[in-house]
Amino acid sequence: MSITPEMAVRLGRFCGNGPELWLRMQQAYDLWHAERVLADRLERIPVHRTTFAA
């Protein structure tokens, strides 16, 4: 279950720390989870390196 914006507003009000904190924590968790689920497939994606001429 994810923290929705509505729930973040409610939690932020209850805890006195605002909804932004709760949404940032949800986003951090979602990214952490996605990186673990996709880890094997991400290793096969080549990394594009940009070179800059000085």
C-alpha distance matrix in Angstrom:
0.0 3.8 6.9 9.0 12.7 13.4 11.1 12.7 16.0 15.6 14.6 17.4 19.8 19.1 19.4 22.1 20.9 19.8 16.7 17.8 17.0 13.3 13.1 15.2 13.2 10.0 12.7 14.3 11.4 10.9 14.7 15.1 12.9 14.8 18.1 17.8 16.9 19.7 22.1 24.8 24.9 25.0 28.1 29.9 29.6 32.7 32.7 34.9 37.1 39.0 42.5 44.3 48.1 49.6
3.8 0.0 3.8 6.0 9.6 11.0 9.1 9.9 13.4 13.8 12.8 15.0 17.7 17.7 17.8 20.0 18.4 16.9 13.6 14.3 13.8 10.3 9.5 11.7 10.3 6.8 9.4 11.6 9.4 8.7 12.5 13.6 12.2 13.7 16.9 17.3 16.8 19.2 21.6 24.5 24.4 23.9 27.1 29.1 28.3 31.2 30.8 32.7 34.8 36.5 39.9 41.5 45.3 46.7
6.9 3.8 0.0 3.8 6.6 8.0 5.9 6.2 9.7 10.3 9.3 11.3 14.0 14.3 14.5 16.4 14.9 13.2 10.0 11.1 10.9 7.2 6.8 9.9 8.8 6.2 9.1 11.6 10.4 10.4 13.8 15.1 14.5 16.1 19.0 19.8 19.8 21.9 24.1 27.3 27.1 26.3 29.4 31.5 30.4 33.1 32.3 34.0 35.8 37.2 40.5 41.7 45.5 46.7
9.0 6.0 3.8 0.0 3.8 5.3 5.1 6.1 8.6 9.8 10.3 11.8 14.1 15.1 15.9 17.3 15.9 13.5 9.8 11.2 12.2 9.0 7.6 11.2 11.4 8.6 10.6 13.8 13.2 12.4 15.5 17.5 16.9 17.8 20.9 22.1 21.7 23.4 26.0 29.0 28.4 27.5 30.9 32.7 31.3 33.9 33.1 34.4 36.3 37.5 40.8 41.9 45.6 46.9
12.7 9.6 6.6 3.8 0.0 3.8 5.5 4.9 6.3 8.7 9.8 10.2 12.2 14.2 15.0 15.6 14.2 11.1 7.4 8.9 10.9 8.6 6.9 10.7 11.9 10.0 11.4 14.7 15.0 14.4 17.0 19.3 19.4 20.0 22.8 24.5 24.3 25.7 28.1 31.3 30.4 29.2 32.7 34.4 32.6 35.0 33.8 34.8 36.5 37.2 40.5 41.3 44.9 45.9
13.4 11.0 8.0 5.3 3.8 0.0 3.8 5.4 5.2 6.5 8.8 9.9 10.9 12.6 14.3 15.1 14.6 11.7 8.6 11.3 13.1 10.5 10.0 13.8 14.6 12.8 14.8 17.9 17.8 17.4 20.3 22.4 22.1 23.0 26.0 27.3 27.0 28.7 31.1 34.3 33.5 32.5 36.0 37.7 36.1 38.5 37.5 38.5 40.2 41.0 44.3 45.0 48.6 49.7
11.1 9.1 5.9 5.1 5.5 3.8 0.0 3.8 5.4 5.0 6.0 8.3 9.7 10.4 11.9 13.5 13.1 11.0 8.2 11.1 11.8 8.7 9.3 12.9 12.7 11.2 13.9 16.5 15.9 16.2 19.3 20.8 20.4 21.9 24.8 25.7 25.6 27.7 29.9 33.1 32.8 31.9 35.2 37.1 35.9 38.4 37.4 38.8 40.4 41.5 44.7 45.6 49.3 50.3
12.7 9.9 6.2 6.1 4.9 5.4 3.8 0.0 3.8 5.4 5.1 5.8 8.3 9.7 10.2 11.2 10.0 7.7 4.6 7.4 8.1 5.4 6.3 9.8 10.1 9.4 11.9 14.2 14.4 15.1 17.7 19.2 19.6 21.1 23.5 24.8 25.2 27.0 29.0 32.4 32.1 30.8 33.9 36.1 34.6 36.8 35.5 36.8 38.2 39.1 42.1 42.9 46.5 47.3
16.0 13.4 9.7 8.6 6.3 5.2 5.4 3.8 0.0 3.8 5.6 5.1 6.1 8.6 10.0 10.0 9.7 6.8 4.7 8.3 9.9 8.4 9.2 12.5 13.3 13.0 15.1 17.6 18.1 18.7 21.2 22.8 23.3 24.6 27.1 28.5 28.9 30.6 32.5 36.0 35.5 34.1 37.3 39.4 37.7 39.8 38.4 39.4 40.7 41.3 44.3 44.8 48.3 49.0
15.6 13.8 10.3 9.8 8.7 6.5 5.0 5.4 3.8 0.0 3.8 5.4 5.2 6.2 8.6 9.7 10.4 8.7 7.5 11.3 11.9 9.9 11.6 14.8 14.8 14.5 17.2 19.3 19.2 20.1 23.0 24.2 24.3 26.1 28.6 29.6 29.9 32.0 34.0 37.3 37.1 36.0 39.1 41.3 39.9 42.2 40.9 42.2 43.5 44.3 47.4 48.0 51.6 52.2
14.6 12.8 9.3 10.3 9.8 8.8 6.0 5.1 5.6 3.8 0.0 3.8 5.4 5.0 5.9 8.0 8.2 7.6 6.8 10.2 9.6 7.5 10.2 12.9 12.2 12.5 15.5 17.1 16.9 18.4 21.1 21.9 22.2 24.4 26.6 27.4 28.1 30.3 31.9 35.4 35.5 34.3 37.2 39.6 38.4 40.7 39.3 40.8 42.0 43.0 45.9 46.7 50.3 50.8
17.4 15.0 11.3 11.8 10.2 9.9 8.3 5.8 5.1 5.4 3.8 0.0 3.8 5.5 5.3 5.5 5.1 3.9 4.5 7.8 7.7 7.1 9.7 11.9 12.1 13.1 15.6 17.0 17.6 19.2 21.4 22.4 23.4 25.3 27.2 28.4 29.4 31.2 32.7 36.3 36.3 34.7 37.6 40.0 38.6 40.5 38.8 40.1 41.0 41.7 44.5 45.0 48.5 48.8
19.8 17.7 14.0 14.1 12.2 10.9 9.7 8.3 6.1 5.2 5.4 3.8 0.0 3.8 5.6 5.0 6.9 6.1 7.5 11.0 11.3 10.8 13.2 15.6 15.9 16.7 19.2 20.7 21.2 22.7 25.1 26.1 26.9 28.8 30.9 32.0 32.8 34.8 36.3 39.9 39.9 38.3 41.2 43.7 42.2 44.2 42.5 43.6 44.5 45.2 47.9 48.2 51.7 52.0
19.1 17.7 14.3 15.1 14.2 12.6 10.4 9.7 8.6 6.2 5.0 5.5 3.8 0.0 3.8 5.6 8.1 8.8 10.0 13.3 12.7 11.7 14.7 16.9 16.3 17.2 20.2 21.4 21.3 23.1 25.7 26.2 26.8 29.2 31.2 31.9 32.8 35.1 36.5 40.0 40.3 39.0 41.8 44.3 43.1 45.3 43.7 45.2 46.1 47.0 49.8 50.3 53.8 54.1
19.4 17.8 14.5 15.9 15.0 14.3 11.9 10.2 10.0 8.6 5.9 5.3 5.6 3.8 0.0 3.8 5.6 7.6 9.5 12.1 10.6 10.3 13.8 15.2 14.4 16.0 18.9 19.4 19.7 21.9 24.2 24.4 25.4 27.9 29.5 30.2 31.5 33.7 34.8 38.5 38.9 37.4 40.0 42.7 41.6 43.6 41.8 43.3 44.1 45.0 47.7 48.2 51.6 51.8
22.1 20.0 16.4 17.3 15.6 15.1 13.5 11.2 10.0 9.7 8.0 5.5 5.0 5.6 3.8 0.0 3.8 5.9 9.0 11.3 10.5 11.3 14.3 15.6 15.6 17.5 19.8 20.5 21.4 23.5 25.4 26.0 27.3 29.5 31.1 32.1 33.5 35.4 36.5 40.2 40.5 38.7 41.2 44.0 42.5 44.3 42.3 43.5 44.0 44.6 47.2 47.4 50.7 50.7
20.9 18.4 14.9 15.9 14.2 14.6 13.1 10.0 9.7 10.4 8.2 5.1 6.9 8.1 5.6 3.8 0.0 3.8 7.0 8.3 7.1 8.7 11.6 12.2 12.5 14.8 16.8 17.3 18.6 20.7 22.3 22.9 24.6 26.6 27.9 29.2 30.8 32.5 33.4 37.2 37.4 35.4 37.9 40.7 39.2 40.8 38.7 39.8 40.3 40.9 43.4 43.6 47.0 47.0
19.8 16.9 13.2 13.5 11.1 11.7 11.0 7.7 6.8 8.7 7.6 3.9 6.1 8.8 7.6 5.9 3.8 0.0 3.8 5.7 6.3 7.6 9.5 10.9 12.1 13.7 15.3 16.6 18.1 19.6 21.3 22.5 24.0 25.6 27.2 28.8 30.0 31.5 32.8 36.5 36.3 34.4 37.2 39.6 37.9 39.5 37.5 38.5 39.2 39.6 42.2 42.4 45.8 46.0
16.7 13.6 10.0 9.8 7.4 8.6 8.2 4.6 4.7 7.5 6.8 4.5 7.5 10.0 9.5 9.0 7.0 3.8 0.0 3.8 5.5 5.3 6.3 8.7 10.1 10.8 12.4 14.4 15.6 16.7 18.5 20.1 21.3 22.7 24.6 26.3 27.1 28.6 30.2 33.8 33.4 31.6 34.6 36.9 35.2 37.0 35.2 36.2 37.2 37.8 40.6 41.0 44.5 45.0
17.8 14.3 11.1 11.2 8.9 11.3 11.1 7.4 8.3 11.3 10.2 7.8 11.0 13.3 12.1 11.3 8.3 5.7 3.8 0.0 3.8 5.5 5.2 6.1 8.6 9.9 10.4 12.1 14.2 15.2 16.4 18.2 19.9 20.9 22.5 24.5 25.7 26.7 28.1 31.7 31.3 29.2 32.1 34.4 32.5 34.1 32.1 32.9 33.7 34.2 37.0 37.3 40.8 41.2
17.0 13.8 10.9 12.2 10.9 13.1 11.8 8.1 9.9 11.9 9.6 7.7 11.3 12.7 10.6 10.5 7.1 6.3 5.5 3.8 0.0 3.8 5.5 5.2 6.2 8.7 9.9 10.5 12.3 14.2 15.4 16.4 18.3 20.0 21.2 22.9 24.4 25.8 26.8 30.5 30.6 28.5 31.1 33.7 32.1 33.8 31.8 33.0 33.7 34.5 37.2 37.7 41.2 41.6
13.3 10.3 7.2 9.0 8.6 10.5 8.7 5.4 8.4 9.9 7.5 7.1 10.8 11.7 10.3 11.3 8.7 7.6 5.3 5.5 3.8 0.0 3.8 5.5 5.2 6.2 8.7 9.9 10.7 12.3 14.4 15.4 16.5 18.4 20.1 21.5 22.6 24.3 25.7 29.3 29.3 27.7 30.5 33.0 31.6 33.6 32.0 33.5 34.6 35.6 38.5 39.4 43.0 43.6
13.1 9.5 6.8 7.6 6.9 10.0 9.3 6.3 9.2 11.6 10.2 9.7 13.2 14.7 13.8 14.3 11.6 9.5 6.3 5.2 5.5 3.8 0.0 3.8 5.4 5.0 6.1 8.6 9.9 10.4 12.3 14.2 15.3 16.4 18.3 20.2 21.0 22.3 23.9 27.5 27.1 25.4 28.4 30.6 29.0 31.0 29.5 30.7 32.0 32.9 36.0 36.8 40.4 41.3
15.2 11.7 9.9 11.2 10.7 13.8 12.9 9.8 12.5 14.8 12.9 11.9 15.6 16.9 15.2 15.6 12.2 10.9 8.7 6.1 5.2 5.5 3.8 0.0 3.8 5.4 5.0 6.1 8.6 9.8 10.5 12.2 14.1 15.3 16.5 18.6 20.0 21.0 22.1 25.8 25.6 23.5 26.2 28.7 27.1 28.8 27.0 28.2 29.2 30.2 33.1 33.9 37.5 38.2
13.2 10.3 8.8 11.4 11.9 14.6 12.7 10.1 13.3 14.8 12.2 12.1 15.9 16.3 14.4 15.6 12.5 12.1 10.1 8.6 6.2 5.2 5.4 3.8 0.0 3.8 5.4 5.1 6.2 8.6 10.0 10.5 12.2 14.2 15.5 16.8 18.4 20.0 21.0 24.7 25.0 23.1 25.7 28.4 27.3 29.2 27.7 29.4 30.5 31.8 34.7 35.9 39.5 40.3
10.0 6.8 6.2 8.6 10.0 12.8 11.2 9.4 13.0 14.5 12.5 13.1 16.7 17.2 16.0 17.5 14.8 13.7 10.8 9.9 8.7 6.2 5.0 5.4 3.8 0.0 3.8 5.5 5.1 6.1 8.6 9.8 10.5 12.2 14.3 15.6 16.4 18.1 19.7 23.3 23.3 21.8 24.8 27.2 26.0 28.3 27.2 29.0 30.5 32.0 35.1 36.5 40.2 41.3
12.7 9.4 9.1 10.6 11.4 14.8 13.9 11.9 15.1 17.2 15.5 15.6 19.2 20.2 18.9 19.8 16.8 15.3 12.4 10.4 9.9 8.7 6.1 5.0 5.4 3.8 0.0 3.8 5.4 5.1 6.2 8.5 9.9 10.5 12.3 14.4 15.3 16.3 17.9 21.4 21.1 19.3 22.3 24.6 23.0 25.2 23.8 25.4 26.9 28.3 31.5 32.8 36.6 37.7
14.3 11.6 11.6 13.8 14.7 17.9 16.5 14.2 17.6 19.3 17.1 17.0 20.7 21.4 19.4 20.5 17.3 16.6 14.4 12.1 10.5 9.9 8.6 6.1 5.1 5.5 3.8 0.0 3.8 5.5 5.2 6.1 8.6 10.0 10.7 12.6 14.4 15.5 16.3 20.0 20.2 18.2 20.7 23.4 22.2 24.2 22.7 24.6 25.8 27.4 30.5 31.9 35.6 36.6
11.4 9.4 10.4 13.2 15.0 17.8 15.9 14.4 18.1 19.2 16.9 17.6 21.2 21.3 19.7 21.4 18.6 18.1 15.6 14.2 12.3 10.7 9.9 8.6 6.2 5.1 5.4 3.8 0.0 3.8 5.4 5.0 6.1 8.5 10.0 10.8 12.3 14.2 15.2 18.8 19.4 18.0 20.5 23.3 22.6 25.0 24.0 26.3 27.8 29.8 32.9 34.6 38.4 39.6
10.9 8.7 10.4 12.4 14.4 17.4 16.2 15.1 18.7 20.1 18.4 19.2 22.7 23.1 21.9 23.5 20.7 19.6 16.7 15.2 14.2 12.3 10.4 9.8 8.6 6.1 5.1 5.5 3.8 0.0 3.8 5.5 5.2 6.1 8.6 10.1 10.5 12.1 13.9 17.3 17.2 16.0 19.1 21.3 20.4 23.1 22.4 24.6 26.5 28.5 31.8 33.7 37.4 39.0
14.7 12.5 13.8 15.5 17.0 20.3 19.3 17.7 21.2 23.0 21.1 21.4 25.1 25.7 24.2 25.4 22.3 21.3 18.5 16.4 15.4 14.4 12.3 10.5 10.0 8.6 6.2 5.2 5.4 3.8 0.0 3.8 5.4 5.1 6.1 8.7 9.9 10.5 11.7 15.3 15.1 13.3 16.2 18.6 17.5 19.8 18.9 21.1 22.9 24.9 28.2 30.1 33.8 35.4
15.1 13.6 15.1 17.5 19.3 22.4 20.8 19.2 22.8 24.2 21.9 22.4 26.1 26.2 24.4 26.0 22.9 22.5 20.1 18.2 16.4 15.4 14.2 12.2 10.5 9.8 8.5 6.1 5.0 5.5 3.8 0.0 3.8 5.6 5.4 6.5 8.9 10.2 10.5 14.3 15.1 13.4 15.7 18.6 18.2 20.5 19.7 22.4 23.9 26.3 29.4 31.4 35.2 36.6
12.9 12.2 14.5 16.9 19.4 22.1 20.4 19.6 23.3 24.3 22.2 23.4 26.9 26.8 25.4 27.3 24.6 24.0 21.3 19.9 18.3 16.5 15.3 14.1 12.2 10.5 9.9 8.6 6.1 5.2 5.4 3.8 0.0 3.8 5.5 5.3 6.2 8.6 9.9 13.2 14.0 13.3 15.8 18.4 18.3 21.2 21.0 23.9 25.9 28.4 31.6 33.9 37.7 39.3
14.8 13.7 16.1 17.8 20.0 23.0 21.9 21.1 24.6 26.1 24.4 25.3 28.8 29.2 27.9 29.5 26.6 25.6 22.7 20.9 20.0 18.4 16.4 15.3 14.2 12.2 10.5 10.0 8.5 6.1 5.1 5.6 3.8 0.0 3.8 5.4 5.1 6.0 8.2 11.3 11.2 10.4 13.5 15.6 15.2 18.2 18.2 20.9 23.2 25.8 29.2 31.6 35.3 37.2
18.1 16.9 19.0 20.9 22.8 26.0 24.8 23.5 27.1 28.6 26.6 27.2 30.9 31.2 29.5 31.1 27.9 27.2 24.6 22.5 21.2 20.1 18.3 16.5 15.5 14.3 12.3 10.7 10.0 8.6 6.1 5.4 5.5 3.8 0.0 3.8 5.6 5.3 5.6 9.3 9.7 8.1 10.7 13.4 13.1 15.8 15.7 18.6 20.7 23.4 26.7 29.2 32.9 34.7
17.8 17.3 19.8 22.1 24.5 27.3 25.7 24.8 28.5 29.6 27.4 28.4 32.0 31.9 30.2 32.1 29.2 28.8 26.3 24.5 22.9 21.5 20.2 18.6 16.8 15.6 14.4 12.6 10.8 10.1 8.7 6.5 5.3 5.4 3.8 0.0 3.8 5.5 5.1 8.4 10.1 9.6 11.4 14.2 15.0 17.8 18.1 21.4 23.5 26.5 29.6 32.3 35.9 37.7
16.9 16.8 19.8 21.7 24.3 27.0 25.6 25.2 28.9 29.9 28.1 29.4 32.8 32.8 31.5 33.5 30.8 30.0 27.1 25.7 24.4 22.6 21.0 20.0 18.4 16.4 15.3 14.4 12.3 10.5 9.9 8.9 6.2 5.1 5.6 3.8 0.0 3.8 5.8 7.9 8.8 9.5 11.9 13.9 14.7 18.1 19.0 22.2 24.7 27.7 31.0 33.7 37.4 39.5
19.7 19.2 21.9 23.4 25.7 28.7 27.7 27.0 30.6 32.0 30.3 31.2 34.8 35.1 33.7 35.4 32.5 31.5 28.6 26.7 25.8 24.3 22.3 21.0 20.0 18.1 16.3 15.5 14.2 12.1 10.5 10.2 8.6 6.0 5.3 5.5 3.8 0.0 3.8 5.7 5.4 5.9 8.7 10.4 10.9 14.4 15.5 18.6 21.3 24.4 27.7 30.6 34.2 36.5
22.1 21.6 24.1 26.0 28.1 31.1 29.9 29.0 32.5 34.0 31.9 32.7 36.3 36.5 34.8 36.5 33.4 32.8 30.2 28.1 26.8 25.7 23.9 22.1 21.0 19.7 17.9 16.3 15.2 13.9 11.7 10.5 9.9 8.2 5.6 5.1 5.8 3.8 0.0 3.8 5.6 5.2 6.4 9.2 10.4 13.3 14.3 17.8 20.1 23.4 26.5 29.5 33.0 35.1
24.8 24.5 27.3 29.0 31.3 34.3 33.1 32.4 36.0 37.3 35.4 36.3 39.9 40.0 38.5 40.2 37.2 36.5 33.8 31.7 30.5 29.3 27.5 25.8 24.7 23.3 21.4 20.0 18.8 17.3 15.3 14.3 13.2 11.3 9.3 8.4 7.9 5.7 3.8 0.0 3.8 5.5 5.5 7.2 9.6 12.7 14.6 18.2 20.7 24.2 27.2 30.5 33.8 36.2
24.9 24.4 27.1 28.4 30.4 33.5 32.8 32.1 35.5 37.1 35.5 36.3 39.9 40.3 38.9 40.5 37.4 36.3 33.4 31.3 30.6 29.3 27.1 25.6 25.0 23.3 21.1 20.2 19.4 17.2 15.1 15.1 14.0 11.2 9.7 10.1 8.8 5.4 5.6 3.8 0.0 3.8 5.4 5.5 7.1 10.7 12.9 16.1 19.1 22.4 25.6 28.9 32.2 34.9
25.0 23.9 26.3 27.5 29.2 32.5 31.9 30.8 34.1 36.0 34.3 34.7 38.3 39.0 37.4 38.7 35.4 34.4 31.6 29.2 28.5 27.7 25.4 23.5 23.1 21.8 19.3 18.2 18.0 16.0 13.3 13.4 13.3 10.4 8.1 9.6 9.5 5.9 5.2 5.5 3.8 0.0 3.8 5.3 5.4 8.5 9.9 13.2 16.0 19.2 22.4 25.6 29.0 31.5
28.1 27.1 29.4 30.9 32.7 36.0 35.2 33.9 37.3 39.1 37.2 37.6 41.2 41.8 40.0 41.2 37.9 37.2 34.6 32.1 31.1 30.5 28.4 26.2 25.7 24.8 22.3 20.7 20.5 19.1 16.2 15.7 15.8 13.5 10.7 11.4 11.9 8.7 6.4 5.5 5.4 3.8 0.0 3.8 5.6 7.7 9.4 13.1 15.4 19.0 21.8 25.2 28.4 30.9
29.9 29.1 31.5 32.7 34.4 37.7 37.1 36.1 39.4 41.3 39.6 40.0 43.7 44.3 42.7 44.0 40.7 39.6 36.9 34.4 33.7 33.0 30.6 28.7 28.4 27.2 24.6 23.4 23.3 21.3 18.6 18.6 18.4 15.6 13.4 14.2 13.9 10.4 9.2 7.2 5.5 5.3 3.8 0.0 3.8 6.3 9.3 12.5 15.4 18.9 21.7 25.2 28.3 31.1
29.6 28.3 30.4 31.3 32.6 36.1 35.9 34.6 37.7 39.9 38.4 38.6 42.2 43.1 41.6 42.5 39.2 37.9 35.2 32.5 32.1 31.6 29.0 27.1 27.3 26.0 23.0 22.2 22.6 20.4 17.5 18.2 18.3 15.2 13.1 15.0 14.7 10.9 10.4 9.6 7.1 5.4 5.6 3.8 0.0 3.8 6.5 9.4 12.6 15.8 19.0 22.3 25.5 28.4
32.7 31.2 33.1 33.9 35.0 38.5 38.4 36.8 39.8 42.2 40.7 40.5 44.2 45.3 43.6 44.3 40.8 39.5 37.0 34.1 33.8 33.6 31.0 28.8 29.2 28.3 25.2 24.2 25.0 23.1 19.8 20.5 21.2 18.2 15.8 17.8 18.1 14.4 13.3 12.7 10.7 8.5 7.7 6.3 3.8 0.0 3.8 6.4 9.4 12.8 15.6 19.1 22.1 25.1
32.7 30.8 32.3 33.1 33.8 37.5 37.4 35.5 38.4 40.9 39.3 38.8 42.5 43.7 41.8 42.3 38.7 37.5 35.2 32.1 31.8 32.0 29.5 27.0 27.7 27.2 23.8 22.7 24.0 22.4 18.9 19.7 21.0 18.2 15.7 18.1 19.0 15.5 14.3 14.6 12.9 9.9 9.4 9.3 6.5 3.8 0.0 3.8 6.2 9.7 12.7 16.1 19.3 22.0
34.9 32.7 34.0 34.4 34.8 38.5 38.8 36.8 39.4 42.2 40.8 40.1 43.6 45.2 43.3 43.5 39.8 38.5 36.2 32.9 33.0 33.5 30.7 28.2 29.4 29.0 25.4 24.6 26.3 24.6 21.1 22.4 23.9 20.9 18.6 21.4 22.2 18.6 17.8 18.2 16.1 13.2 13.1 12.5 9.4 6.4 3.8 0.0 3.8 6.5 9.8 13.0 16.2 19.2
37.1 34.8 35.8 36.3 36.5 40.2 40.4 38.2 40.7 43.5 42.0 41.0 44.5 46.1 44.1 44.0 40.3 39.2 37.2 33.7 33.7 34.6 32.0 29.2 30.5 30.5 26.9 25.8 27.8 26.5 22.9 23.9 25.9 23.2 20.7 23.5 24.7 21.3 20.1 20.7 19.1 16.0 15.4 15.4 12.6 9.4 6.2 3.8 0.0 3.8 6.5 9.9 13.1 15.8
39.0 36.5 37.2 37.5 37.2 41.0 41.5 39.1 41.3 44.3 43.0 41.7 45.2 47.0 45.0 44.6 40.9 39.6 37.8 34.2 34.5 35.6 32.9 30.2 31.8 32.0 28.3 27.4 29.8 28.5 24.9 26.3 28.4 25.8 23.4 26.5 27.7 24.4 23.4 24.2 22.4 19.2 19.0 18.9 15.8 12.8 9.7 6.5 3.8 0.0 3.8 6.6 9.9 12.8
42.5 39.9 40.5 40.8 40.5 44.3 44.7 42.1 44.3 47.4 45.9 44.5 47.9 49.8 47.7 47.2 43.4 42.2 40.6 37.0 37.2 38.5 36.0 33.1 34.7 35.1 31.5 30.5 32.9 31.8 28.2 29.4 31.6 29.2 26.7 29.6 31.0 27.7 26.5 27.2 25.6 22.4 21.8 21.7 19.0 15.6 12.7 9.8 6.5 3.8 0.0 3.8 6.6 9.5
44.3 41.5 41.7 41.9 41.3 45.0 45.6 42.9 44.8 48.0 46.7 45.0 48.2 50.3 48.2 47.4 43.6 42.4 41.0 37.3 37.7 39.4 36.8 33.9 35.9 36.5 32.8 31.9 34.6 33.7 30.1 31.4 33.9 31.6 29.2 32.3 33.7 30.6 29.5 30.5 28.9 25.6 25.2 25.2 22.3 19.1 16.1 13.0 9.9 6.6 3.8 0.0 3.8 6.3
48.1 45.3 45.5 45.6 44.9 48.6 49.3 46.5 48.3 51.6 50.3 48.5 51.7 53.8 51.6 50.7 47.0 45.8 44.5 40.8 41.2 43.0 40.4 37.5 39.5 40.2 36.6 35.6 38.4 37.4 33.8 35.2 37.7 35.3 32.9 35.9 37.4 34.2 33.0 33.8 32.2 29.0 28.4 28.3 25.5 22.1 19.3 16.2 13.1 9.9 6.6 3.8 0.0 3.8
49.6 46.7 46.7 46.9 45.9 49.7 50.3 47.3 49.0 52.2 50.8 48.8 52.0 54.1 51.8 50.7 47.0 46.0 45.0 41.2 41.6 43.6 41.3 38.2 40.3 41.3 37.7 36.6 39.6 39.0 35.4 36.6 39.3 37.2 34.7 37.7 39.5 36.5 35.1 36.2 34.9 31.5 30.9 31.1 28.4 25.1 22.0 19.2 15.8 12.8 9.5 6.3 3.8 0.0
